[in-house]
Amino acid sequence: MKIALLGKGKTGSKVLENKIHQIFAFDSKNPPTFERLETFDVIISFLPGDAFKSYIPLLVETKLPVVIGSTGLEWPANLDQTLKDRKLSWIYATNFSLGVAVVKQMLNKLSHAQNFFPNHKTSIHEIHHTHKKDAPSGTALSMEEWMHEKCSITSERTADVIGFHELTFDTGYEKIKLSHEALDRKLFADGAIWAAEYLFKNKNPGLNSFQEIIERTL
């Protein structure tokens, strides 16, 4: 499988370490074009959100499957329908960790306990490296969404922390805590490559959530 990689930063560089597939990286000094992209099978993006958003028209034009690990962007309102109309399959995630997919299942279960604790408070604390621009992180916002309620979210940027998220469910008399810590960015790269392999074999028109795809295959 030939993979076009957009962005070779901290996580993109880990994608390049894969020895199974042919991977070629594009960046600001070597920008992608329609003619160059159409020779690939799948596109993976770990560009910053704004940069990725500027490439959306080009990526739609290529008609290739796209895996998006870019964060800190708002999706165009009509993108999902545009992809479905053109029978294009994209997968996105704020976190390509397969472990976070398991966390989602746990939080969905915990969210059902809210009615037992009418005075509970839910908070999320996330820590990332100092170069991460968006705050709160996309994963923290996803965790809030999975809890189906408004959470108090705090962010910390320090050293070269890859990613730490902890959710606290405080009932007033007890606390339930669930945390996830990324130890190596390779886990994000491996998750994105898994998604690329999935799209190479399967058609899922539209803008698909990585979490939802994982749930279908569990």
N, C-alpha and C positions, 0 to 999 in steps of 0.2 A: 504494500500500500504506500502510495506517495502522499506525504502530508506537507502542506504549506503552513508554516508557522509564522504568525504575525506577532512580533514582540519576542525578544530573547533576553528579557531581564532575569530576575531572580528565579521565577518559575519556568519561564520559557527556556532558559538554559538547561533546566532539568529534562525538558521534553527532548532537547537535542541529544541527550545522553542515550536515548533509546536506540538499540542496535537492531531491532527487528524490522523496523520500517525505514523507508527512505524519507528523510526530513530535511527540508530546506527552509531557512529562516529569512524573513523579510523584516526590514526596519526602516527608520527614517532615511538612512543613507542608501538603502536598497529597497525602495518602495514597491509594493505589489501593483501589477497592472492586469487587466483582463487577459491579455495575451499570455502572460506568464502563469497566471493562476489556473487557466483552463486546462493546463497539462497535469494538474494534480487530481487526486481522488477525494481528499478531505482537507478542510481548512481548520486549524486550531488557532484561536486568538487569546493571548494574554496581554494585549495592549491595555493601556489605561482607558477608562470608560469613554472619555471624550474623543480620543483618537480612534477607538473602535467605531464609535457612532458615525464618524465621518466616512468610514469605509462601508457602511451598510449598503448604500446603493450599488457599489461595485460588487460586493459579495452576493447580493441578490442576482445581479446580472450574470455572474458565473454559473449559477444554477447548481453549485456544489453543496454538499452537506457541510455545515459549519458547527464547530464546538467552541463555545464562548466562555472563557474564564475571566473576562474583563468585568470589573466592578466599578461602582460609583457612577452609574449612568441610569437615565430614565429611558425606557424603551419607547420608541415611536408608537402611538396609540394603535395604528393600523398594521403594525408589522406582522403580528400573528396571522391575520387574515390574508395579508399579501403573500406570506409563505404558503399558506394552505391553498390559495388560488393558483399558485404556480407549482404546487406539489413539491415544495422544497422543505427539507428536514434540517432543523437546527436544534441543538441542545445547549442550554445555558446552565450555569451554576455559580453561586457566590462562593462555593467551596466544593472542590472536586474530591474531597475525602470520602472514601467509602464508609469510614467510621462515623462521619457526620450524618450519613444516611441512616445509620443505626440510631444516632441521637434523635433524629427527627421522629422515629417510631416511639421512642421513650417519651418525648415531649408531647406527642399527640395523646399518649395514654395519660400523662400527668394533667393535661388540659381538661380531661373529663372529671378530675377530682375537684375542680374549682367550686362546684356547687356545695361541696361538703364544708368548705371554709370560706364563708361569705366575707370575712374581714382579712383575707390573705393579701399579701403583697408579693409581686414577682419582679425580680431585678436581674439584670444581665451585666456582667463586667467582661470587657474584652481587652486584650493586650496584644499589640503588634509592634513591629520594628519602626524605627523613627522615620523611615522613608515612605511609609504607607500614607497616602494623601487623604483617603476618605475615612470619615469617622461619623457615626459608628460604622463598624465593618459591615459588609454585606451579610456575613454569616450571623452577626448579632441581630440584624433586622429580620433575617429569615427565622431565627429562633423565636423572635417576638411573634412573627406571623404564625408559626407552628403552635404557639400557646393560645392563639385566638383571643388575645387580650393585649391591652397596652401595658408595656413593661418599662420600668426605669432602667435606662441603658447608660452605662459609663464607659469611657474609653481611655486607654493609656497607651502612650507610644514611648518605648524604651529599647535601647540597645538593638539587637538583631533578632528579637523574638519573632518566630515564624507565625505563631497564632495560638492564642489561649482564649477560651470562652468558658465562662462559668455562669450558670443560671441558678438563682436561689429562689425557692418557693417558701415564703415565710408565712406560717399560719397564725403567728402570734404566740404560740406555745411550743412550736417545733419548727425546724427548718429542713427542707429537702434541697440538696445541692447536686447538680449534675455538671460536670466539667469535661472539656475536650481540649487536649493540647497537641498541636502538630509538632513533631520532632524533626522532620526532614521534608523539605519542599518536594521531594521526589514523589510523595504520596499524592500531591495535587497533579503532578505531571502524569503519573500512572493512571489516575482517574480520568483525566482528559483523553489519554490515549485509548482507554477502555471505551469511552464515549465515541471516539472517532471510529473504532473498530465496529461498534454497534451500528452506527449510521452507515458504514460501508456495506453492512449486510442487511440492514432493515430500513424501510421507509416509514417515517412518522412525520407526515407533513405538518408544518406549523412550528411554533417556538416552544419546544419541549423542556420541561424541568428535568434536570439530571436526577433529582430525588424521585420524581414520578417514574422515570425510566427504570431506576434501580428497584423500586417497589414492584414493578411489573415482572421483573426477572427473579425476585427473591422466591 
